[in-house]
Amino acid sequence: LHQFRGTGILYTAHFNQKIEAPFTRIDSWTDAHGHFIDNRQHRIEETRERRIKAYEKSLAALK
């Protein structure tokens, strides 16, 4: 997950319950639904902002 460019999502399982990770943790399918469906607009806006910053950075590199 550390190499993934998007938001890392860690589904809680018995073997990783006590692991601290800098990822979004999902404990149930209800949480997964909430993350992907209920928070859809927020994630779209975050992605848009990330892409704009990357575009601006690439333009600055061309100067």
N, CA, C, O and CB atoms as a CASP TS submission, in Angstrom:
PFRMAT TS
TARGET T0000
AUTHOR 0000-0000-0000
METHOD Language model
MODEL 1
PARENT N/A
ATOM      1  N   LEU     1       0.807  -1.203   0.000  1.00  0.00           N
ATOM      2  CA  LEU     1       0.000   0.000   0.000  1.00  0.00           C
ATOM      3  C   LEU     1       0.846   1.260   0.000  1.00  0.00           C
ATOM      4  O   LEU     1       0.385   2.305  -0.461  1.00  0.00           O
ATOM      5  CB  LEU     1      -0.916   0.002   1.186  1.00  0.00           C
ATOM      6  N   HIS     2       2.072   1.191   0.505  1.00  0.00           N
ATOM      7  CA  HIS     2       2.911   2.379   0.552  1.00  0.00           C
ATOM      8  C   HIS     2       3.246   2.897  -0.846  1.00  0.00           C
ATOM      9  O   HIS     2       3.495   4.092  -1.007  1.00  0.00           O
ATOM     10  CB  HIS     2       4.188   2.081   1.313  1.00  0.00           C
ATOM     11  N   GLN     3       3.259   2.029  -1.857  1.00  0.00           N
ATOM     12  CA  GLN     3       3.596   2.444  -3.216  1.00  0.00           C
ATOM     13  C   GLN     3       2.380   2.935  -3.992  1.00  0.00           C
ATOM     14  O   GLN     3       2.529   3.538  -5.055  1.00  0.00           O
ATOM     15  CB  GLN     3       4.243   1.298  -3.960  1.00  0.00           C
ATOM     16  N   PHE     4       1.184   2.687  -3.476  1.00  0.00           N
ATOM     17  CA  PHE     4      -0.058   3.068  -4.132  1.00  0.00           C
ATOM     18  C   PHE     4      -0.209   4.583  -4.114  1.00  0.00           C
ATOM     19  O   PHE     4       0.039   5.207  -3.082  1.00  0.00           O
ATOM     20  CB  PHE     4      -1.265   2.394  -3.451  1.00  0.00           C
ATOM     21  N   ARG     5      -0.604   5.182  -5.216  1.00  0.00           N
ATOM     22  CA  ARG     5      -0.722   6.640  -5.308  1.00  0.00           C
ATOM     23  C   ARG     5      -2.021   7.174  -4.712  1.00  0.00           C
ATOM     24  O   ARG     5      -2.079   8.339  -4.318  1.00  0.00           O
ATOM     25  CB  ARG     5      -0.622   7.069  -6.749  1.00  0.00           C
ATOM     26  N   GLY     6      -3.043   6.365  -4.639  1.00  0.00           N
ATOM     27  CA  GLY     6      -4.323   6.824  -4.109  1.00  0.00           C
ATOM     28  C   GLY     6      -4.391   6.657  -2.605  1.00  0.00           C
ATOM     29  O   GLY     6      -3.369   6.646  -1.918  1.00  0.00           O
ATOM     30  N   THR     7      -5.582   6.532  -2.115  1.00  0.00           N
ATOM     31  CA  THR     7      -5.790   6.341  -0.685  1.00  0.00           C
ATOM     32  C   THR     7      -5.722   4.859  -0.368  1.00  0.00           C
ATOM     33  O   THR     7      -6.502   4.073  -0.905  1.00  0.00           O
ATOM     34  CB  THR     7      -7.143   6.939  -0.232  1.00  0.00           C
ATOM     35  N   GLY     8      -4.805   4.475   0.493  1.00  0.00           N
ATOM     36  CA  GLY     8      -4.693   3.072   0.898  1.00  0.00           C
ATOM     37  C   GLY     8      -5.820   2.716   1.857  1.00  0.00           C
ATOM     38  O   GLY     8      -6.127   3.473   2.777  1.00  0.00           O
ATOM     39  N   ILE     9      -6.419   1.586   1.640  1.00  0.00           N
ATOM     40  CA  ILE     9      -7.520   1.131   2.490  1.00  0.00           C
ATOM     41  C   ILE     9      -7.136  -0.224   3.079  1.00  0.00           C
ATOM     42  O   ILE     9      -6.778  -1.156   2.359  1.00  0.00           O
ATOM     43  CB  ILE     9      -8.868   1.037   1.684  1.00  0.00           C
ATOM     44  N   LEU    10      -7.219  -0.308   4.386  1.00  0.00           N
ATOM     45  CA  LEU    10      -6.865  -1.538   5.087  1.00  0.00           C
ATOM     46  C   LEU    10      -8.118  -2.117   5.732  1.00  0.00           C
ATOM     47  O   LEU    10      -8.699  -1.507   6.629  1.00  0.00           O
ATOM     48  CB  LEU    10      -5.760  -1.280   6.154  1.00  0.00           C
ATOM     49  N   TYR    11      -8.532  -3.297   5.272  1.00  0.00           N
ATOM     50  CA  TYR    11      -9.694  -3.960   5.858  1.00  0.00           C
ATOM     51  C   TYR    11      -9.215  -4.704   7.107  1.00  0.00           C
ATOM     52  O   TYR    11      -8.308  -5.533   7.037  1.00  0.00           O
ATOM     53  CB  TYR    11     -10.383  -4.944   4.827  1.00  0.00           C
ATOM     54  N   THR    12      -9.826  -4.402   8.230  1.00  0.00           N
ATOM     55  CA  THR    12      -9.410  -5.006   9.491  1.00  0.00           C
ATOM     56  C   THR    12      -9.650  -6.513   9.488  1.00  0.00           C
ATOM     57  O   THR    12     -10.733  -6.991   9.152  1.00  0.00           O
ATOM     58  CB  THR    12     -10.152  -4.358  10.659  1.00  0.00           C
ATOM     59  N   ALA    13      -8.615  -7.237   9.870  1.00  0.00           N
ATOM     60  CA  ALA    13      -8.688  -8.699  10.008  1.00  0.00           C
ATOM     61  C   ALA    13      -7.994  -9.060  11.316  1.00  0.00           C
ATOM     62  O   ALA    13      -7.320  -8.223  11.917  1.00  0.00           O
ATOM     63  CB  ALA    13      -8.019  -9.446   8.773  1.00  0.00           C
ATOM     64  N   HIS    14      -8.158 -10.295  11.752  1.00  0.00           N
ATOM     65  CA  HIS    14      -7.598 -10.702  13.043  1.00  0.00           C
ATOM     66  C   HIS    14      -6.083 -10.518  13.117  1.00  0.00           C
ATOM     67  O   HIS    14      -5.540 -10.274  14.194  1.00  0.00           O
ATOM     68  CB  HIS    14      -7.944 -12.148  13.316  1.00  0.00           C
ATOM     69  N   PHE    15      -5.394 -10.635  11.968  1.00  0.00           N
ATOM     70  CA  PHE    15      -3.937 -10.557  11.983  1.00  0.00           C
ATOM     71  C   PHE    15      -3.404  -9.124  11.874  1.00  0.00           C
ATOM     72  O   PHE    15      -2.201  -8.910  12.020  1.00  0.00           O
ATOM     73  CB  PHE    15      -3.379 -11.385  10.857  1.00  0.00           C
ATOM     74  N   ASN    16      -4.279  -8.132  11.618  1.00  0.00           N
ATOM     75  CA  ASN    16      -3.763  -6.766  11.510  1.00  0.00           C
ATOM     76  C   ASN    16      -4.488  -5.773  12.431  1.00  0.00           C
ATOM     77  O   ASN    16      -4.363  -4.560  12.263  1.00  0.00           O
ATOM     78  CB  ASN    16      -3.875  -6.295  10.075  1.00  0.00           C
ATOM     79  N   GLN    17      -5.230  -6.287  13.385  1.00  0.00           N
ATOM     80  CA  GLN    17      -6.003  -5.414  14.272  1.00  0.00           C
ATOM     81  C   GLN    17      -5.129  -4.455  15.070  1.00  0.00           C
ATOM     82  O   GLN    17      -5.529  -3.316  15.314  1.00  0.00           O
ATOM     83  CB  GLN    17      -6.823  -6.247  15.221  1.00  0.00           C
ATOM     84  N   LYS    18      -3.962  -4.891  15.472  1.00  0.00           N
ATOM     85  CA  LYS    18      -3.121  -4.070  16.340  1.00  0.00           C
ATOM     86  C   LYS    18      -2.034  -3.310  15.583  1.00  0.00           C
ATOM     87  O   LYS    18      -1.205  -2.636  16.195  1.00  0.00           O
ATOM     88  CB  LYS    18      -2.484  -4.936  17.390  1.00  0.00           C
ATOM     89  N   ILE    19      -2.036  -3.413  14.283  1.00  0.00           N
ATOM     90  CA  ILE    19      -1.042  -2.734  13.468  1.00  0.00           C
ATOM     91  C   ILE    19      -1.483  -1.295  13.234  1.00  0.00           C
ATOM     92  O   ILE    19      -2.602  -1.039  12.791  1.00  0.00           O
ATOM     93  CB  ILE    19      -0.832  -3.471  12.124  1.00  0.00           C
ATOM     94  N   GLU    20      -0.584  -0.355  13.540  1.00  0.00           N
ATOM     95  CA  GLU    20      -0.826   1.050  13.238  1.00  0.00           C
ATOM     96  C   GLU    20      -0.394   1.290  11.796  1.00  0.00           C
ATOM     97  O   GLU    20       0.744   0.996  11.432  1.00  0.00           O
ATOM     98  CB  GLU    20      -0.059   1.997  14.233  1.00  0.00           C
ATOM     99  N   ALA    21      -1.279   1.811  10.992  1.00  0.00           N
ATOM    100  CA  ALA    21      -0.961   2.053   9.594  1.00  0.00           C
ATOM    101  C   ALA    21      -1.518   3.409   9.169  1.00  0.00           C
ATOM    102  O   ALA    21      -2.573   3.827   9.646  1.00  0.00           O
ATOM    103  CB  ALA    21      -1.524   0.924   8.700  1.00  0.00           C
ATOM    104  N   PRO    22      -0.813   4.091   8.276  1.00  0.00           N
ATOM    105  CA  PRO    22      -1.270   5.403   7.821  1.00  0.00           C
ATOM    106  C   PRO    22      -2.323   5.317   6.714  1.00  0.00           C
ATOM    107  O   PRO    22      -2.352   6.155   5.812  1.00  0.00           O
ATOM    108  CB  PRO    22      -0.090   6.209   7.332  1.00  0.00           C
ATOM    109  N   PHE    23      -3.167   4.325   6.784  1.00  0.00           N
ATOM    110  CA  PHE    23      -4.181   4.096   5.765  1.00  0.00           C
ATOM    111  C   PHE    23      -5.569   4.227   6.372  1.00  0.00           C
ATOM    112  O   PHE    23      -5.739   4.180   7.590  1.00  0.00           O
ATOM    113  CB  PHE    23      -4.004   2.713   5.120  1.00  0.00           C
ATOM    114  N   THR    24      -6.543   4.391   5.512  1.00  0.00           N
ATOM    115  CA  THR    24      -7.927   4.382   5.962  1.00  0.00           C
ATOM    116  C   THR    24      -8.259   2.957   6.371  1.00  0.00           C
ATOM    117  O   THR    24      -8.070   2.023   5.591  1.00  0.00           O
ATOM    118  CB  THR    24      -8.906   4.905   4.850  1.00  0.00           C
ATOM    119  N   ARG    25      -8.752   2.788   7.589  1.00  0.00           N
ATOM    120  CA  ARG    25      -9.089   1.452   8.086  1.00  0.00           C
ATOM    121  C   ARG    25     -10.596   1.256   7.967  1.00  0.00           C
ATOM    122  O   ARG    25     -11.387   2.114   8.359  1.00  0.00           O
ATOM    123  CB  ARG    25      -8.614   1.258   9.567  1.00  0.00           C
ATOM    124  N   ILE    26     -10.966   0.116   7.420  1.00  0.00           N
ATOM    125  CA  ILE    26     -12.373  -0.246   7.275  1.00  0.00           C
ATOM    126  C   ILE    26     -12.607  -1.517   8.077  1.00  0.00           C
ATOM    127  O   ILE    26     -11.916  -2.521   7.902  1.00  0.00           O
ATOM    128  CB  ILE    26     -12.769  -0.443   5.765  1.00  0.00           C
ATOM    129  N   ASP    27     -13.600  -1.450   8.966  1.00  0.00           N
ATOM    130  CA  ASP    27     -13.860  -2.579   9.873  1.00  0.00           C
ATOM    131  C   ASP    27     -15.006  -3.480   9.434  1.00  0.00           C
ATOM    132  O   ASP    27     -15.160  -4.580   9.965  1.00  0.00           O
ATOM    133  CB  ASP    27     -14.153  -2.061  11.241  1.00  0.00           C
ATOM    134  N   SER    28     -15.809  -3.034   8.477  1.00  0.00           N
ATOM    135  CA  SER    28     -16.964  -3.836   8.066  1.00  0.00           C
ATOM    136  C   SER    28     -17.365  -3.465   6.642  1.00  0.00           C
ATOM    137  O   SER    28     -16.867  -2.493   6.074  1.00  0.00           O
ATOM    138  CB  SER    28     -18.158  -3.629   9.040  1.00  0.00           C
ATOM    139  N   TRP    29     -18.267  -4.251   6.081  1.00  0.00           N
ATOM    140  CA  TRP    29     -18.762  -3.940   4.749  1.00  0.00           C
ATOM    141  C   TRP    29     -19.608  -2.673   4.779  1.00  0.00           C
ATOM    142  O   TRP    29     -19.707  -1.973   3.771  1.00  0.00           O
ATOM    143  CB  TRP    29     -19.576  -5.114   4.190  1.00  0.00           C
ATOM    144  N   THR    30     -20.211  -2.373   5.908  1.00  0.00           N
ATOM    145  CA  THR    30     -20.955  -1.121   6.052  1.00  0.00           C
ATOM    146  C   THR    30     -19.988   0.056   5.945  1.00  0.00           C
ATOM    147  O   THR    30     -20.287   1.056   5.293  1.00  0.00           O
ATOM    148  CB  THR    30     -21.723  -1.081   7.408  1.00  0.00           C
ATOM    149  N   ASP    31     -18.824  -0.069   6.591  1.00  0.00           N
ATOM    150  CA  ASP    31     -17.797   0.970   6.483  1.00  0.00           C
ATOM    151  C   ASP    31     -17.323   1.112   5.029  1.00  0.00           C
ATOM    152  O   ASP    31     -17.116   2.224   4.544  1.00  0.00           O
ATOM    153  CB  ASP    31     -16.598   0.643   7.410  1.00  0.00           C
ATOM    154  N   ALA    32     -17.155  -0.009   4.348  1.00  0.00           N
ATOM    155  CA  ALA    32     -16.717   0.021   2.947  1.00  0.00           C
ATOM    156  C   ALA    32     -17.752   0.756   2.093  1.00  0.00           C
ATOM    157  O   ALA    32     -17.394   1.584   1.256  1.00  0.00           O
ATOM    158  CB  ALA    32     -16.494  -1.422   2.407  1.00  0.00           C
ATOM    159  N   HIS    33     -19.005   0.457   2.302  1.00  0.00           N
ATOM    160  CA  HIS    33     -20.081   1.133   1.567  1.00  0.00           C
ATOM    161  C   HIS    33     -20.033   2.632   1.846  1.00  0.00           C
ATOM    162  O   HIS    33     -20.138   3.447   0.929  1.00  0.00           O
ATOM    163  CB  HIS    33     -21.469   0.552   1.958  1.00  0.00           C
ATOM    164  N   GLY    34     -19.876   2.985   3.107  1.00  0.00           N
ATOM    165  CA  GLY    34     -19.804   4.388   3.470  1.00  0.00           C
ATOM    166  C   GLY    34     -18.635   5.088   2.805  1.00  0.00           C
ATOM    167  O   GLY    34     -18.761   6.220   2.338  1.00  0.00           O
ATOM    168  N   HIS    35     -17.498   4.413   2.762  1.00  0.00           N
ATOM    169  CA  HIS    35     -16.300   5.000   2.163  1.00  0.00           C
ATOM    170  C   HIS    35     -16.479   5.213   0.662  1.00  0.00           C
ATOM    171  O   HIS    35     -16.183   6.291   0.148  1.00  0.00           O
ATOM    172  CB  HIS    35     -15.084   4.108   2.425  1.00  0.00           C
ATOM    173  N   PHE    36     -16.959   4.197  -0.035  1.00  0.00           N
ATOM    174  CA  PHE    36     -17.033   4.265  -1.487  1.00  0.00           C
ATOM    175  C   PHE    36     -18.282   4.965  -2.012  1.00  0.00           C
ATOM    176  O   PHE    36     -18.226   5.636  -3.042  1.00  0.00           O
ATOM    177  CB  PHE    36     -16.971   2.892  -2.047  1.00  0.00           C
ATOM    178  N   ILE    37     -19.386   4.819  -1.330  1.00  0.00           N
ATOM    179  CA  ILE    37     -20.641   5.381  -1.836  1.00  0.00           C
ATOM    180  C   ILE    37     -20.991   6.701  -1.157  1.00  0.00           C
ATOM    181  O   ILE    37     -21.179   7.717  -1.825  1.00  0.00           O
ATOM    182  CB  ILE    37     -21.777   4.386  -1.641  1.00  0.00           C
ATOM    183  N   ASP    38     -21.079   6.685   0.173  1.00  0.00           N
ATOM    184  CA  ASP    38     -21.502   7.885   0.886  1.00  0.00           C
ATOM    185  C   ASP    38     -20.490   9.026   0.762  1.00  0.00           C
ATOM    186  O   ASP    38     -20.888  10.190   0.715  1.00  0.00           O
ATOM    187  CB  ASP    38     -21.727   7.560   2.348  1.00  0.00           C
ATOM    188  N   ASN    39     -19.212   8.723   0.708  1.00  0.00           N
ATOM    189  CA  ASN    39     -18.163   9.749   0.641  1.00  0.00           C
ATOM    190  C   ASN    39     -17.682   9.993  -0.782  1.00  0.00           C
ATOM    191  O   ASN    39     -16.617  10.575  -0.985  1.00  0.00           O
ATOM    192  CB  ASN    39     -16.986   9.349   1.512  1.00  0.00           C
ATOM    193  N   ARG    40     -18.447   9.558  -1.755  1.00  0.00           N
ATOM    194  CA  ARG    40     -18.034   9.631  -3.161  1.00  0.00           C
ATOM    195  C   ARG    40     -17.684  11.053  -3.587  1.00  0.00           C
ATOM    196  O   ARG    40     -16.627  11.272  -4.177  1.00  0.00           O
ATOM    197  CB  ARG    40     -19.135   9.087  -4.056  1.00  0.00           C
ATOM    198  N   GLN    41     -18.542  12.014  -3.303  1.00  0.00           N
ATOM    199  CA  GLN    41     -18.302  13.387  -3.749  1.00  0.00           C
ATOM    200  C   GLN    41     -17.038  13.963  -3.118  1.00  0.00           C
ATOM    201  O   GLN    41     -16.277  14.669  -3.780  1.00  0.00           O
ATOM    202  CB  GLN    41     -19.504  14.273  -3.413  1.00  0.00           C
ATOM    203  N   HIS    42     -16.816  13.669  -1.857  1.00  0.00           N
ATOM    204  CA  HIS    42     -15.610  14.146  -1.176  1.00  0.00           C
ATOM    205  C   HIS    42     -14.356  13.573  -1.838  1.00  0.00           C
ATOM    206  O   HIS    42     -13.378  14.292  -2.047  1.00  0.00           O
ATOM    207  CB  HIS    42     -15.646  13.764   0.320  1.00  0.00           C
ATOM    208  N   ARG    43     -14.384  12.300  -2.161  1.00  0.00           N
ATOM    209  CA  ARG    43     -13.224  11.676  -2.803  1.00  0.00           C
ATOM    210  C   ARG    43     -12.998  12.237  -4.199  1.00  0.00           C
ATOM    211  O   ARG    43     -11.853  12.376  -4.630  1.00  0.00           O
ATOM    212  CB  ARG    43     -13.404  10.159  -2.874  1.00  0.00           C
ATOM    213  N   ILE    44     -14.077  12.562  -4.915  1.00  0.00           N
ATOM    214  CA  ILE    44     -13.944  13.159  -6.242  1.00  0.00           C
ATOM    215  C   ILE    44     -13.249  14.517  -6.129  1.00  0.00           C
ATOM    216  O   ILE    44     -12.365  14.832  -6.925  1.00  0.00           O
ATOM    217  CB  ILE    44     -15.334  13.310  -6.922  1.00  0.00           C
ATOM    218  N   GLU    45     -13.643  15.309  -5.153  1.00  0.00           N
ATOM    219  CA  GLU    45     -13.034  16.620  -4.949  1.00  0.00           C
ATOM    220  C   GLU    45     -11.560  16.499  -4.555  1.00  0.00           C
ATOM    221  O   GLU    45     -10.728  17.272  -5.030  1.00  0.00           O
ATOM    222  CB  GLU    45     -13.800  17.395  -3.876  1.00  0.00           C
ATOM    223  N   GLU    46     -11.231  15.531  -3.685  1.00  0.00           N
ATOM    224  CA  GLU    46      -9.834  15.309  -3.308  1.00  0.00           C
ATOM    225  C   GLU    46      -8.994  14.934  -4.527  1.00  0.00           C
ATOM    226  O   GLU    46      -7.883  15.437  -4.699  1.00  0.00           O
ATOM    227  CB  GLU    46      -9.736  14.207  -2.238  1.00  0.00           C
ATOM    228  N   THR    47      -9.523  14.059  -5.366  1.00  0.00           N
ATOM    229  CA  THR    47      -8.814  13.626  -6.566  1.00  0.00           C
ATOM    230  C   THR    47      -8.607  14.805  -7.507  1.00  0.00           C
ATOM    231  O   THR    47      -7.528  14.969  -8.076  1.00  0.00           O
ATOM    232  CB  THR    47      -9.585  12.501  -7.278  1.00  0.00           C
ATOM    233  N   ARG    48      -9.627  15.611  -7.665  1.00  0.00           N
ATOM    234  CA  ARG    48      -9.532  16.788  -8.528  1.00  0.00           C
ATOM    235  C   ARG    48      -8.424  17.721  -8.029  1.00  0.00           C
ATOM    236  O   ARG    48      -7.607  18.187  -8.823  1.00  0.00           O
ATOM    237  CB  ARG    48     -10.887  17.536  -8.580  1.00  0.00           C
ATOM    238  N   GLU    49      -8.391  17.991  -6.742  1.00  0.00           N
ATOM    239  CA  GLU    49      -7.369  18.866  -6.168  1.00  0.00           C
ATOM    240  C   GLU    49      -5.968  18.289  -6.378  1.00  0.00           C
ATOM    241  O   GLU    49      -5.038  19.017  -6.722  1.00  0.00           O
ATOM    242  CB  GLU    49      -7.631  19.082  -4.670  1.00  0.00           C
ATOM    243  N   ARG    50      -5.822  16.970  -6.169  1.00  0.00           N
ATOM    244  CA  ARG    50      -4.523  16.315  -6.363  1.00  0.00           C
ATOM    245  C   ARG    50      -4.065  16.440  -7.816  1.00  0.00           C
ATOM    246  O   ARG    50      -2.890  16.693  -8.084  1.00  0.00           O
ATOM    247  CB  ARG    50      -4.602  14.825  -5.957  1.00  0.00           C
ATOM    248  N   ARG    51      -4.997  16.263  -8.747  1.00  0.00           N
ATOM    249  CA  ARG    51      -4.637  16.345 -10.166  1.00  0.00           C
ATOM    250  C   ARG    51      -4.264  17.764 -10.575  1.00  0.00           C
ATOM    251  O   ARG    51      -3.345  17.966 -11.368  1.00  0.00           O
ATOM    252  CB  ARG    51      -5.789  15.845 -11.032  1.00  0.00           C
ATOM    253  N   ILE    52      -4.977  18.743 -10.035  1.00  0.00           N
ATOM    254  CA  ILE    52      -4.647  20.135 -10.338  1.00  0.00           C
ATOM    255  C   ILE    52      -3.252  20.465  -9.832  1.00  0.00           C
ATOM    256  O   ILE    52      -2.474  21.104 -10.540  1.00  0.00           O
ATOM    257  CB  ILE    52      -5.683  21.090  -9.714  1.00  0.00           C
ATOM    258  N   LYS    53      -2.925  20.036  -8.610  1.00  0.00           N
ATOM    259  CA  LYS    53      -1.594  20.289  -8.054  1.00  0.00           C
ATOM    260  C   LYS    53      -0.512  19.621  -8.901  1.00  0.00           C
ATOM    261  O   LYS    53       0.535  20.218  -9.155  1.00  0.00           O
ATOM    262  CB  LYS    53      -1.516  19.787  -6.603  1.00  0.00           C
ATOM    263  N   ALA    54      -0.759  18.394  -9.335  1.00  0.00           N
ATOM    264  CA  ALA    54       0.212  17.678 -10.167  1.00  0.00           C
ATOM    265  C   ALA    54       0.389  18.382 -11.509  1.00  0.00           C
ATOM    266  O   ALA    54       1.505  18.474 -12.022  1.00  0.00           O
ATOM    267  CB  ALA    54      -0.234  16.217 -10.387  1.00  0.00           C
ATOM    268  N   TYR    55      -0.700  18.875 -12.073  1.00  0.00           N
ATOM    269  CA  TYR    55      -0.643  19.603 -13.344  1.00  0.00           C
ATOM    270  C   TYR    55       0.149  20.893 -13.181  1.00  0.00           C
ATOM    271  O   TYR    55       1.004  21.211 -14.007  1.00  0.00           O
ATOM    272  CB  TYR    55      -2.064  19.912 -13.862  1.00  0.00           C
ATOM    273  N   GLU    56      -0.136  21.637 -12.110  1.00  0.00           N
ATOM    274  CA  GLU    56       0.578  22.887 -11.853  1.00  0.00           C
ATOM    275  C   GLU    56       2.071  22.634 -11.629  1.00  0.00           C
ATOM    276  O   GLU    56       2.914  23.416 -12.067  1.00  0.00           O
ATOM    277  CB  GLU    56      -0.025  23.604 -10.635  1.00  0.00           C
ATOM    278  N   LYS    57       2.381  21.547 -10.951  1.00  0.00           N
ATOM    279  CA  LYS    57       3.787  21.188 -10.719  1.00  0.00           C
ATOM    280  C   LYS    57       4.477  20.868 -12.032  1.00  0.00           C
ATOM    281  O   LYS    57       5.620  21.272 -12.247  1.00  0.00           O
ATOM    282  CB  LYS    57       3.894  19.989  -9.758  1.00  0.00           C
ATOM    283  N   SER    58       3.796  20.146 -12.913  1.00  0.00           N
ATOM    284  CA  SER    58       4.406  19.809 -14.214  1.00  0.00           C
ATOM    285  C   SER    58       4.580  21.058 -15.069  1.00  0.00           C
ATOM    286  O   SER    58       5.558  21.159 -15.811  1.00  0.00           O
ATOM    287  CB  SER    58       3.543  18.771 -14.970  1.00  0.00           C
ATOM    288  N   LEU    59       3.651  22.015 -14.981  1.00  0.00           N
ATOM    289  CA  LEU    59       3.802  23.270 -15.720  1.00  0.00           C
ATOM    290  C   LEU    59       4.993  24.063 -15.193  1.00  0.00           C
ATOM    291  O   LEU    59       5.758  24.633 -15.971  1.00  0.00           O
ATOM    292  CB  LEU    59       2.517  24.114 -15.622  1.00  0.00           C
ATOM    293  N   ALA    60       5.146  24.096 -13.880  1.00  0.00           N
ATOM    294  CA  ALA    60       6.275  24.813 -13.274  1.00  0.00           C
ATOM    295  C   ALA    60       7.597  24.194 -13.693  1.00  0.00           C
ATOM    296  O   ALA    60       8.582  24.906 -13.887  1.00  0.00           O
ATOM    297  CB  ALA    60       6.159  24.811 -11.743  1.00  0.00           C
ATOM    298  N   ALA    61       7.627  22.876 -13.835  1.00  0.00           N
ATOM    299  CA  ALA    61       8.858  22.192 -14.240  1.00  0.00           C
ATOM    300  C   ALA    61       9.242  22.532 -15.683  1.00  0.00           C
ATOM    301  O   ALA    61      10.416  22.464 -16.047  1.00  0.00           O
ATOM    302  CB  ALA    61       8.694  20.675 -14.086  1.00  0.00           C
ATOM    303  N   LEU    62       8.260  22.893 -16.495  1.00  0.00           N
ATOM    304  CA  LEU    62       8.540  23.238 -17.890  1.00  0.00           C
ATOM    305  C   LEU    62       9.145  24.627 -18.045  1.00  0.00           C
ATOM    306  O   LEU    62       9.767  24.927 -19.064  1.00  0.00           O
ATOM    307  CB  LEU    62       7.274  23.150 -18.704  1.00  0.00           C
ATOM    308  N   LYS    63       8.965  25.467 -17.043  1.00  0.00           N
ATOM    309  CA  LYS    63       9.470  26.848 -17.133  1.00  0.00           C
ATOM    310  C   LYS    63      10.956  26.919 -16.948  1.00  0.00           C
ATOM    311  O   LYS    63      11.534  28.005 -16.996  1.00  0.00           O
ATOM    312  CB  LYS    63       8.801  27.727 -16.110  1.00  0.00           C
TER
END
